[in-house]
């Protein structure tokens, strides 16, 4: 839904309505397009302000609002589409879940220490794996018991203690945390009829 856009299309139901109301049927597409757009912006508002903040830890409050856009319906194409214009992997991963594979040798999964330093722009540049591995006291090592590869940093002047910065894996499982399709269904069922009535009245007032 976030990757390709969530689509709402009610054209088949509206064609039946047009046939039933006869002479005034020419106003149905205008009212329907307006109602679909009102509903789509309602879905977007619910995503940005309610479901996304509940599903993930929000560090940049503007991020989803900047990403999510609405392609509006018109009287000829009774379809409204809500989509991620940034095509952000961060959004699609939360919406679909799945497994992320390393592009190179390994994925660097941040430790709780690194996650705690994450800001609006993600992990600070000074703490990113490539930057850290360019420093003398940071290195890659394998745990003697589990065989787990990690990026470690010496905290003091001696060899110990060591601080875990990243765990290195070939793949990482990402759970589905965000359900934008539920936002669309709930908002459509709750609001579309109300929006349609309002837009129908406007169309009738301006009908020539």
LINFEN-V281678 format. One record per helix or strand of 3 or more residues. SS is the DSSP state (helix for helix, strand for strand). FROM is the first residue (numbers start at 1). TO is the last residue. Records with the same first field share a line. If there is no record, write none. Layout:
SS=FROM-TO ; FROM-TO
This chain:
strand=6-9 ; 68-71 ; 79-84 ; 98-101 ; 107-110 ; 138-142 ; 149-154 ; 162-169 ; 171-174
helix=11-55 ; 63-67 ; 89-96 ; 112-116 ; 125-127 ; 129-133 ; 180-206
